[in-house]
Amino acid sequence: MKFEEFNLSSALLDGLNAMGFTQPTPIQEQAIPSIMAGKDIVASAQTGTGKTAAYLLPILDKISKQENHHINTLILVPTRELALQIDQQVEGFGYFLNASSISVYGGGSGAIWDQQRKALESGADIIIATPGRLIAHLASGTVNFKHIEHLVLDEADRMLDMGFYEDLIKIVSHLPVKRQTLMFSATMPPRIRTLANKILIEPEQISISISKPAEGILQQAYMVYDTQKVELLTHLLNQEHYSSIIIFASTKDNVKKLESVLRRNGISVKAFHSDLEQQEREHIMREFKSKKISTIIGTDILSRGIDVEGIDLVVNFDAPPDPEDYIHRIGRTARAQRTGTAITFVNDKDQQKFASIEKLIGREIPKEVPPMDLGETPVYNPGAKRKPSFGKRRPPFRNQKGRRPPKKN
């Protein structure tokens, strides 16, 4: 199938050709006709499937055929990085169209706030926003969404993970009831279904199955205790020459601590987290893309918020919280038919979690032998039951002062 078969405008097809897009992906084949027909959709599709183009192309096609321009589409996303990424794609796809867009996100100077406010007031065609910053603009009373025709929730599961449910409901209350709503989510837990039932009308269900990791990824795992992880990571980074590395840690605090420890061990790294100013984050990402920085550390949000070619090593310093997150993380390497390496550290507590990853991808991941000087390491045995904390007997109850309660007569 080719994009010409969707009957998109010639100017939009020119933009696709200029960007090197020739054939639609499965999510685009399924979603574009439904969106052009005006249907609400709930689509299960992970990063890297082409979902952004799946909703941008039909929306831009509709905008190109309108004479009067106003705020036509609101796209809600979990992170600033994804907002900027989508804004760049709007610019690329719509290069030959008379369509405007702006990304609205937190952080930055007062000048950025004013720029966002003016765009919201004057009516850019497409607004790509993080929920928190958009709520702040709504509170100012200067935003008018009465002409909104399309609402897109991108990475809906991640927005709920970040606690944006109430913000999403509040934003929706400011929108026209008559609109087209498109929800894209990598996973479909019950709360996503609940949200979809609340804000969509008879949506069409589209599901693109979780893809397996690219064949070009060399997957490896090391069984280690938490206290051994830094030493092993330092050893691996010093042993091989990798030009572009992403390290994933479980929390923002862990990201900061790991950056500090690795720097003390002579490793040049940059932490990427939400406490940084927006200019700092953009600067780090520009330097990482241009290879001026070889290594960055982040949380799972980083796995969905960046699109960088040429990453040759992904390290899961902490095992991913869920199997699908593993695929998102290691999918940052071996893109565009290249090769790459993905290494996961598995402690004694995360072995069952790692077994679930192997079940999802349908293969066993080789367990590498750690360096001898690391000392004794855990044995991989995910089926073993962990012993209860107090053995078979429960400890006697004691009050706050450590005394037993008085016996009853």
PyMOL commands that set and color helices and strands:
alter all, ss='L'
color gray80, all
select helices_A, chain A and resi 3-6+10-18+26-36+51-64+80-93+110-122+131-139+156-161+165-172+190-199+226-239+252-264+278-289+300-305+323-330+351-361+372-374
alter helices_A, ss='H'
color red, helices_A
select strands_A, chain A and resi 41-44+73-76+101-104+126-129+150-153+180-185+204-207+217-223+245-248+270-271+295-298+313-316+340-346+367-368
alter strands_A, ss='S'
color yellow, strands_A
deselect
rebuild
show_as cartoon
